[in-house]
Amino acid sequence: MTESTPRPSSLIHTVYGEFVRRLGGWISIADLIALMAELDVDAPAVRSAISRLKKAGTLLQERREGAATGYRLSPAMDPVFEEGDRRIFHSLEPAALADGWVVAVFSVPESARAHRHTLRSRLSWLGFGNAAPGVWLAPARLLPDARRLLARLGLDGYVHLFLSTEYAGFTDLRTAVADWWDFPAIEAQYAAFTDAWRPAATALAPAEPDPAGAFRAYVPMLDQWRRLPYLDPGLPEPLLPADWNAVAARAVFTELHARLAGPSLGYVEKLTGTAAAHPHQEPC
């Protein structure tokens, strides 16, 4: 349904984040291969992707009673996925302008210059806009995520974080914000998501979707969507372009999530023989 085929490692990341965590965090390699086959990913590609995720510290190999070999999420990934839950499912509405901003100011010595690129890329990934060299800002509600990320990466020693409630500059704030964030690039990704998945939302029958079919649609949809809430920090509505297309994309995501998440989880539970311990997140 999408223009580009998702990478196996990305799909596995999505499967772990959305389903395996709710099944205790572990899945046998045989069951994972069976799930990924529904997404047209063959066994060698799954094993190759698992090897890379293991090397990156995302997954840990674990053998269960009965000689079943599988992979568990590393405990280090818990805060990453918890942050993902907040961003993907609970940051869909624009922030309030009155809530203000979090401002990140960093200075990296020449001896640690490699950290400069990491700081820029990670702040950008969190949704921060670049106001000036070494100065980044985002809606104030991103402060907790920024603190956790910078501490986790060991970069907190290079960054000062401030909260501000008022812009007192000389340029109109709406104009300035359009320079600090790349709105056309964000809108292009929203448009790609809507174009890819609106037909699926429109085609859904009133009856409960087939569980396997729901899984085959839901995982690629969620895999494409989960990047967007990071690129888009949820800027206050008065500062957004008049024809901001995130609204349409969010509506498509919300509808497909509501219809497909439950049956998809049921399919994974049946295939693995394990009941989920935690319900799905609901967009808000």
Order of alpha helices (4+ residues) and beta strands (2+ residues): alpha-beta-alpha-alpha-beta-beta-alpha-beta-alpha-beta-beta-alpha-beta-alpha-alpha-alpha-alpha-alpha
